[in-house]
Amino acid sequence: MDDYKKLIIKMLDHADDRKLLLIYQYVKAILGLS
């Protein structure tokens, strides 16, 4: 799960506003499956 956190943080660091919603949905999907 730590790998997911690192990946998410890395994506957030490089994300623009349009990508934030997609990343949020992606995180919800990961948390929902795990």
mmCIF entry with sequence, helices, sheets and N, C-alpha, C, O atoms, coordinates in Angstrom:
data_MODEL
# 
_entry.id   MODEL 
# 
_entity.id                         1 
_entity.type                       polymer 
_entity.pdbx_number_of_molecules   1 
# 
_entity_poly.entity_id                      1 
_entity_poly.type                           'polypeptide(L)' 
_entity_poly.nstd_linkage                   no 
_entity_poly.nstd_monomer                   no 
_entity_poly.pdbx_seq_one_letter_code       MDDYKKLIIKMLDHADDRKLLLIYQYVKAILGLS 
_entity_poly.pdbx_seq_one_letter_code_can   MDDYKKLIIKMLDHADDRKLLLIYQYVKAILGLS 
_entity_poly.pdbx_strand_id                 A 
# 
loop_
_entity_poly_seq.entity_id 
_entity_poly_seq.num 
_entity_poly_seq.mon_id 
_entity_poly_seq.hetero 
1 1  MET n 
1 2  ASP n 
1 3  ASP n 
1 4  TYR n 
1 5  LYS n 
1 6  LYS n 
1 7  LEU n 
1 8  ILE n 
1 9  ILE n 
1 10 LYS n 
1 11 MET n 
1 12 LEU n 
1 13 ASP n 
1 14 HIS n 
1 15 ALA n 
1 16 ASP n 
1 17 ASP n 
1 18 ARG n 
1 19 LYS n 
1 20 LEU n 
1 21 LEU n 
1 22 LEU n 
1 23 ILE n 
1 24 TYR n 
1 25 GLN n 
1 26 TYR n 
1 27 VAL n 
1 28 LYS n 
1 29 ALA n 
1 30 ILE n 
1 31 LEU n 
1 32 GLY n 
1 33 LEU n 
1 34 SER n 
# 
_struct_asym.id          A 
_struct_asym.entity_id   1 
# 
loop_
_struct_conf.conf_type_id 
_struct_conf.id 
_struct_conf.pdbx_PDB_helix_id 
_struct_conf.beg_label_comp_id 
_struct_conf.beg_label_asym_id 
_struct_conf.beg_label_seq_id 
_struct_conf.pdbx_beg_PDB_ins_code 
_struct_conf.end_label_comp_id 
_struct_conf.end_label_asym_id 
_struct_conf.end_label_seq_id 
_struct_conf.pdbx_end_PDB_ins_code 
_struct_conf.beg_auth_comp_id 
_struct_conf.beg_auth_asym_id 
_struct_conf.beg_auth_seq_id 
_struct_conf.end_auth_comp_id 
_struct_conf.end_auth_asym_id 
_struct_conf.end_auth_seq_id 
_struct_conf.pdbx_PDB_helix_class 
_struct_conf.details 
_struct_conf.pdbx_PDB_helix_length 
HELX_P HELX_P1 AA1 ASP A 2  ? HIS A 14 ? ASP A 2  HIS A 14 1 ? 13 
HELX_P HELX_P2 AA2 ASP A 17 ? LEU A 33 ? ASP A 17 LEU A 33 1 ? 17 
# 
_struct_conf_type.id          HELX_P 
_struct_conf_type.criteria    ? 
_struct_conf_type.reference   ? 
# 
loop_
_atom_site.group_PDB 
_atom_site.id 
_atom_site.type_symbol 
_atom_site.label_atom_id 
_atom_site.label_alt_id 
_atom_site.label_comp_id 
_atom_site.label_asym_id 
_atom_site.label_entity_id 
_atom_site.label_seq_id 
_atom_site.pdbx_PDB_ins_code 
_atom_site.Cartn_x 
_atom_site.Cartn_y 
_atom_site.Cartn_z 
_atom_site.occupancy 
_atom_site.B_iso_or_equiv 
_atom_site.pdbx_formal_charge 
_atom_site.auth_seq_id 
_atom_site.auth_comp_id 
_atom_site.auth_asym_id 
_atom_site.auth_atom_id 
_atom_site.pdbx_PDB_model_num 
ATOM 1   N N  . MET A 1 1  ? 0.833   -1.205 0.000   1.00 0.00 ? 1  MET A N  1 
ATOM 2   C CA . MET A 1 1  ? 0.000   0.000  0.000   1.00 0.00 ? 1  MET A CA 1 
ATOM 3   C C  . MET A 1 1  ? 0.868   1.255  0.000   1.00 0.00 ? 1  MET A C  1 
ATOM 4   O O  . MET A 1 1  ? 0.450   2.297  -0.504  1.00 0.00 ? 1  MET A O  1 
ATOM 5   N N  . ASP A 1 2  ? 2.065   1.160  0.559   1.00 0.00 ? 2  ASP A N  1 
ATOM 6   C CA . ASP A 1 2  ? 2.976   2.312  0.572   1.00 0.00 ? 2  ASP A CA 1 
ATOM 7   C C  . ASP A 1 2  ? 3.355   2.726  -0.845  1.00 0.00 ? 2  ASP A C  1 
ATOM 8   O O  . ASP A 1 2  ? 3.537   3.911  -1.124  1.00 0.00 ? 2  ASP A O  1 
ATOM 9   N N  . ASP A 1 3  ? 3.473   1.747  -1.738  1.00 0.00 ? 3  ASP A N  1 
ATOM 10  C CA . ASP A 1 3  ? 3.800   2.057  -3.131  1.00 0.00 ? 3  ASP A CA 1 
ATOM 11  C C  . ASP A 1 3  ? 2.705   2.899  -3.761  1.00 0.00 ? 3  ASP A C  1 
ATOM 12  O O  . ASP A 1 3  ? 2.985   3.824  -4.523  1.00 0.00 ? 3  ASP A O  1 
ATOM 13  N N  . TYR A 1 4  ? 1.448   2.576  -3.439  1.00 0.00 ? 4  TYR A N  1 
ATOM 14  C CA . TYR A 1 4  ? 0.333   3.369  -3.951  1.00 0.00 ? 4  TYR A CA 1 
ATOM 15  C C  . TYR A 1 4  ? 0.416   4.799  -3.440  1.00 0.00 ? 4  TYR A C  1 
ATOM 16  O O  . TYR A 1 4  ? 0.205   5.748  -4.195  1.00 0.00 ? 4  TYR A O  1 
ATOM 17  N N  . LYS A 1 5  ? 0.724   4.952  -2.157  1.00 0.00 ? 5  LYS A N  1 
ATOM 18  C CA . LYS A 1 5  ? 0.822   6.290  -1.568  1.00 0.00 ? 5  LYS A CA 1 
ATOM 19  C C  . LYS A 1 5  ? 1.909   7.108  -2.251  1.00 0.00 ? 5  LYS A C  1 
ATOM 20  O O  . LYS A 1 5  ? 1.711   8.285  -2.550  1.00 0.00 ? 5  LYS A O  1 
ATOM 21  N N  . LYS A 1 6  ? 3.055   6.485  -2.496  1.00 0.00 ? 6  LYS A N  1 
ATOM 22  C CA . LYS A 1 6  ? 4.155   7.190  -3.164  1.00 0.00 ? 6  LYS A CA 1 
ATOM 23  C C  . LYS A 1 6  ? 3.749   7.605  -4.573  1.00 0.00 ? 6  LYS A C  1 
ATOM 24  O O  . LYS A 1 6  ? 4.043   8.718  -5.009  1.00 0.00 ? 6  LYS A O  1 
ATOM 25  N N  . LEU A 1 7  ? 3.071   6.701  -5.283  1.00 0.00 ? 7  LEU A N  1 
ATOM 26  C CA . LEU A 1 7  ? 2.626   6.993  -6.642  1.00 0.00 ? 7  LEU A CA 1 
ATOM 27  C C  . LEU A 1 7  ? 1.623   8.137  -6.648  1.00 0.00 ? 7  LEU A C  1 
ATOM 28  O O  . LEU A 1 7  ? 1.705   9.040  -7.481  1.00 0.00 ? 7  LEU A O  1 
ATOM 29  N N  . ILE A 1 8  ? 0.677   8.094  -5.715  1.00 0.00 ? 8  ILE A N  1 
ATOM 30  C CA . ILE A 1 8  ? -0.340  9.142  -5.627  1.00 0.00 ? 8  ILE A CA 1 
ATOM 31  C C  . ILE A 1 8  ? 0.299   10.487 -5.317  1.00 0.00 ? 8  ILE A C  1 
ATOM 32  O O  . ILE A 1 8  ? -0.032  11.495 -5.940  1.00 0.00 ? 8  ILE A O  1 
ATOM 33  N N  . ILE A 1 9  ? 1.216   10.503 -4.353  1.00 0.00 ? 9  ILE A N  1 
ATOM 34  C CA . ILE A 1 9  ? 1.898   11.749 -3.996  1.00 0.00 ? 9  ILE A CA 1 
ATOM 35  C C  . ILE A 1 9  ? 2.669   12.283 -5.193  1.00 0.00 ? 9  ILE A C  1 
ATOM 36  O O  . ILE A 1 9  ? 2.660   13.486 -5.456  1.00 0.00 ? 9  ILE A O  1 
ATOM 37  N N  . LYS A 1 10 ? 3.336   11.394 -5.917  1.00 0.00 ? 10 LYS A N  1 
ATOM 38  C CA . LYS A 1 10 ? 4.094   11.804 -7.101  1.00 0.00 ? 10 LYS A CA 1 
ATOM 39  C C  . LYS A 1 10 ? 3.169   12.407 -8.153  1.00 0.00 ? 10 LYS A C  1 
ATOM 40  O O  . LYS A 1 10 ? 3.502   13.417 -8.773  1.00 0.00 ? 10 LYS A O  1 
ATOM 41  N N  . MET A 1 11 ? 2.007   11.786 -8.352  1.00 0.00 ? 11 MET A N  1 
ATOM 42  C CA . MET A 1 11 ? 1.053   12.312 -9.328  1.00 0.00 ? 11 MET A CA 1 
ATOM 43  C C  . MET A 1 11 ? 0.508   13.661 -8.883  1.00 0.00 ? 11 MET A C  1 
ATOM 44  O O  . MET A 1 11 ? 0.353   14.572 -9.697  1.00 0.00 ? 11 MET A O  1 
ATOM 45  N N  . LEU A 1 12 ? 0.218   13.788 -7.599  1.00 0.00 ? 12 LEU A N  1 
ATOM 46  C CA . LEU A 1 12 ? -0.308  15.055 -7.091  1.00 0.00 ? 12 LEU A CA 1 
ATOM 47  C C  . LEU A 1 12 ? 0.701   16.175 -7.264  1.00 0.00 ? 12 LEU A C  1 
ATOM 48  O O  . LEU A 1 12 ? 0.331   17.310 -7.567  1.00 0.00 ? 12 LEU A O  1 
ATOM 49  N N  . ASP A 1 13 ? 1.976   15.859 -7.073  1.00 0.00 ? 13 ASP A N  1 
ATOM 50  C CA . ASP A 1 13 ? 3.021   16.872 -7.226  1.00 0.00 ? 13 ASP A CA 1 
ATOM 51  C C  . ASP A 1 13 ? 3.050   17.445 -8.636  1.00 0.00 ? 13 ASP A C  1 
ATOM 52  O O  . ASP A 1 13 ? 3.377   18.616 -8.826  1.00 0.00 ? 13 ASP A O  1 
ATOM 53  N N  . HIS A 1 14 ? 2.705   16.618 -9.629  1.00 0.00 ? 14 HIS A N  1 
ATOM 54  C CA . HIS A 1 14 ? 2.804   17.048 -11.022 1.00 0.00 ? 14 HIS A CA 1 
ATOM 55  C C  . HIS A 1 14 ? 1.441   17.324 -11.652 1.00 0.00 ? 14 HIS A C  1 
ATOM 56  O O  . HIS A 1 14 ? 1.350   17.587 -12.852 1.00 0.00 ? 14 HIS A O  1 
ATOM 57  N N  . ALA A 1 15 ? 0.388   17.264 -10.849 1.00 0.00 ? 15 ALA A N  1 
ATOM 58  C CA . ALA A 1 15 ? -0.958  17.386 -11.397 1.00 0.00 ? 15 ALA A CA 1 
ATOM 59  C C  . ALA A 1 15 ? -1.365  18.840 -11.578 1.00 0.00 ? 15 ALA A C  1 
ATOM 60  O O  . ALA A 1 15 ? -0.969  19.718 -10.812 1.00 0.00 ? 15 ALA A O  1 
ATOM 61  N N  . ASP A 1 16 ? -2.169  19.071 -12.616 1.00 0.00 ? 16 ASP A N  1 
ATOM 62  C CA . ASP A 1 16 ? -2.840  20.360 -12.733 1.00 0.00 ? 16 ASP A CA 1 
ATOM 63  C C  . ASP A 1 16 ? -4.291  20.190 -12.277 1.00 0.00 ? 16 ASP A C  1 
ATOM 64  O O  . ASP A 1 16 ? -4.709  19.081 -11.941 1.00 0.00 ? 16 ASP A O  1 
ATOM 65  N N  . ASP A 1 17 ? -5.045  21.260 -12.262 1.00 0.00 ? 17 ASP A N  1 
ATOM 66  C CA . ASP A 1 17 ? -6.392  21.222 -11.693 1.00 0.00 ? 17 ASP A CA 1 
ATOM 67  C C  . ASP A 1 17 ? -7.304  20.233 -12.419 1.00 0.00 ? 17 ASP A C  1 
ATOM 68  O O  . ASP A 1 17 ? -8.162  19.605 -11.798 1.00 0.00 ? 17 ASP A O  1 
ATOM 69  N N  . ARG A 1 18 ? -7.119  20.098 -13.726 1.00 0.00 ? 18 ARG A N  1 
ATOM 70  C CA . ARG A 1 18 ? -7.986  19.188 -14.481 1.00 0.00 ? 18 ARG A CA 1 
ATOM 71  C C  . ARG A 1 18 ? -7.718  17.740 -14.116 1.00 0.00 ? 18 ARG A C  1 
ATOM 72  O O  . ARG A 1 18 ? -8.620  16.906 -14.189 1.00 0.00 ? 18 ARG A O  1 
ATOM 73  N N  . LYS A 1 19 ? -6.484  17.431 -13.722 1.00 0.00 ? 19 LYS A N  1 
ATOM 74  C CA . LYS A 1 19 ? -6.127  16.051 -13.387 1.00 0.00 ? 19 LYS A CA 1 
ATOM 75  C C  . LYS A 1 19 ? -6.498  15.694 -11.951 1.00 0.00 ? 19 LYS A C  1 
ATOM 76  O O  . LYS A 1 19 ? -6.607  14.514 -11.618 1.00 0.00 ? 19 LYS A O  1 
ATOM 77  N N  . LEU A 1 20 ? -6.691  16.695 -11.103 1.00 0.00 ? 20 LEU A N  1 
ATOM 78  C CA . LEU A 1 20 ? -6.948  16.406 -9.693  1.00 0.00 ? 20 LEU A CA 1 
ATOM 79  C C  . LEU A 1 20 ? -8.203  15.560 -9.512  1.00 0.00 ? 20 LEU A C  1 
ATOM 80  O O  . LEU A 1 20 ? -8.213  14.648 -8.685  1.00 0.00 ? 20 LEU A O  1 
ATOM 81  N N  . LEU A 1 21 ? -9.262  15.846 -10.269 1.00 0.00 ? 21 LEU A N  1 
ATOM 82  C CA . LEU A 1 21 ? -10.491 15.075 -10.138 1.00 0.00 ? 21 LEU A CA 1 
ATOM 83  C C  . LEU A 1 21 ? -10.277 13.633 -10.575 1.00 0.00 ? 21 LEU A C  1 
ATOM 84  O O  . LEU A 1 21 ? -10.781 12.707 -9.940  1.00 0.00 ? 21 LEU A O  1 
ATOM 85  N N  . LEU A 1 22 ? -9.533  13.442 -11.655 1.00 0.00 ? 22 LEU A N  1 
ATOM 86  C CA . LEU A 1 22 ? -9.251  12.086 -12.117 1.00 0.00 ? 22 LEU A CA 1 
ATOM 87  C C  . LEU A 1 22 ? -8.444  11.316 -11.083 1.00 0.00 ? 22 LEU A C  1 
ATOM 88  O O  . LEU A 1 22 ? -8.709  10.142 -10.824 1.00 0.00 ? 22 LEU A O  1 
ATOM 89  N N  . ILE A 1 23 ? -7.457  11.984 -10.493 1.00 0.00 ? 23 ILE A N  1 
ATOM 90  C CA . ILE A 1 23 ? -6.634  11.346 -9.467  1.00 0.00 ? 23 ILE A CA 1 
ATOM 91  C C  . ILE A 1 23 ? -7.486  10.993 -8.252  1.00 0.00 ? 23 ILE A C  1 
ATOM 92  O O  . ILE A 1 23 ? -7.330  9.920  -7.670  1.00 0.00 ? 23 ILE A O  1 
ATOM 93  N N  . TYR A 1 24 ? -8.387  11.899 -7.870  1.00 0.00 ? 24 TYR A N  1 
ATOM 94  C CA . TYR A 1 24 ? -9.273  11.647 -6.737  1.00 0.00 ? 24 TYR A CA 1 
ATOM 95  C C  . TYR A 1 24 ? -10.127 10.406 -6.992  1.00 0.00 ? 24 TYR A C  1 
ATOM 96  O O  . TYR A 1 24 ? -10.288 9.563  -6.109  1.00 0.00 ? 24 TYR A O  1 
ATOM 97  N N  . GLN A 1 25 ? -10.672 10.299 -8.203  1.00 0.00 ? 25 GLN A N  1 
ATOM 98  C CA . GLN A 1 25 ? -11.491 9.135  -8.549  1.00 0.00 ? 25 GLN A CA 1 
ATOM 99  C C  . GLN A 1 25 ? -10.645 7.864  -8.555  1.00 0.00 ? 25 GLN A C  1 
ATOM 100 O O  . GLN A 1 25 ? -11.103 6.803  -8.132  1.00 0.00 ? 25 GLN A O  1 
ATOM 101 N N  . TYR A 1 26 ? -9.403  7.980  -9.039  1.00 0.00 ? 26 TYR A N  1 
ATOM 102 C CA . TYR A 1 26 ? -8.479  6.847  -9.075  1.00 0.00 ? 26 TYR A CA 1 
ATOM 103 C C  . TYR A 1 26 ? -8.181  6.348  -7.665  1.00 0.00 ? 26 TYR A C  1 
ATOM 104 O O  . TYR A 1 26 ? -8.171  5.144  -7.408  1.00 0.00 ? 26 TYR A O  1 
ATOM 105 N N  . VAL A 1 27 ? -7.940  7.288  -6.758  1.00 0.00 ? 27 VAL A N  1 
ATOM 106 C CA . VAL A 1 27 ? -7.669  6.936  -5.367  1.00 0.00 ? 27 VAL A CA 1 
ATOM 107 C C  . VAL A 1 27 ? -8.884  6.254  -4.749  1.00 0.00 ? 27 VAL A C  1 
ATOM 108 O O  . VAL A 1 27 ? -8.741  5.255  -4.044  1.00 0.00 ? 27 VAL A O  1 
ATOM 109 N N  . LYS A 1 28 ? -10.076 6.784  -5.005  1.00 0.00 ? 28 LYS A N  1 
ATOM 110 C CA . LYS A 1 28 ? -11.287 6.172  -4.463  1.00 0.00 ? 28 LYS A CA 1 
ATOM 111 C C  . LYS A 1 28 ? -11.449 4.752  -4.978  1.00 0.00 ? 28 LYS A C  1 
ATOM 112 O O  . LYS A 1 28 ? -11.879 3.866  -4.240  1.00 0.00 ? 28 LYS A O  1 
ATOM 113 N N  . ALA A 1 29 ? -11.105 4.530  -6.249  1.00 0.00 ? 29 ALA A N  1 
ATOM 114 C CA . ALA A 1 29 ? -11.215 3.189  -6.822  1.00 0.00 ? 29 ALA A CA 1 
ATOM 115 C C  . ALA A 1 29 ? -10.248 2.225  -6.140  1.00 0.00 ? 29 ALA A C  1 
ATOM 116 O O  . ALA A 1 29 ? -10.617 1.096  -5.817  1.00 0.00 ? 29 ALA A O  1 
ATOM 117 N N  . ILE A 1 30 ? -9.018  2.668  -5.922  1.00 0.00 ? 30 ILE A N  1 
ATOM 118 C CA . ILE A 1 30 ? -8.019  1.834  -5.250  1.00 0.00 ? 30 ILE A CA 1 
ATOM 119 C C  . ILE A 1 30 ? -8.479  1.491  -3.832  1.00 0.00 ? 30 ILE A C  1 
ATOM 120 O O  . ILE A 1 30 ? -8.424  0.333  -3.418  1.00 0.00 ? 30 ILE A O  1 
ATOM 121 N N  . LEU A 1 31 ? -8.931  2.497  -3.098  1.00 0.00 ? 31 LEU A N  1 
ATOM 122 C CA . LEU A 1 31 ? -9.350  2.270  -1.722  1.00 0.00 ? 31 LEU A CA 1 
ATOM 123 C C  . LEU A 1 31 ? -10.593 1.389  -1.671  1.00 0.00 ? 31 LEU A C  1 
ATOM 124 O O  . LEU A 1 31 ? -10.770 0.612  -0.733  1.00 0.00 ? 31 LEU A O  1 
ATOM 125 N N  . GLY A 1 32 ? -11.441 1.509  -2.670  1.00 0.00 ? 32 GLY A N  1 
ATOM 126 C CA . GLY A 1 32 ? -12.648 0.696  -2.711  1.00 0.00 ? 32 GLY A CA 1 
ATOM 127 C C  . GLY A 1 32 ? -12.347 -0.771 -2.988  1.00 0.00 ? 32 GLY A C  1 
ATOM 128 O O  . GLY A 1 32 ? -13.053 -1.655 -2.503  1.00 0.00 ? 32 GLY A O  1 
ATOM 129 N N  . LEU A 1 33 ? -11.303 -1.029 -3.765  1.00 0.00 ? 33 LEU A N  1 
ATOM 130 C CA . LEU A 1 33 ? -10.960 -2.399 -4.120  1.00 0.00 ? 33 LEU A CA 1 
ATOM 131 C C  . LEU A 1 33 ? -10.121 -3.083 -3.053  1.00 0.00 ? 33 LEU A C  1 
ATOM 132 O O  . LEU A 1 33 ? -10.133 -4.309 -2.944  1.00 0.00 ? 33 LEU A O  1 
ATOM 133 N N  . SER A 1 34 ? -9.394  -2.300 -2.266  1.00 0.00 ? 34 SER A N  1 
ATOM 134 C CA . SER A 1 34 ? -8.490  -2.886 -1.277  1.00 0.00 ? 34 SER A CA 1 
ATOM 135 C C  . SER A 1 34 ? -9.119  -2.962 0.101   1.00 0.00 ? 34 SER A C  1 
ATOM 136 O O  . SER A 1 34 ? -8.483  -3.433 1.045   1.00 0.00 ? 34 SER A O  1 
# 
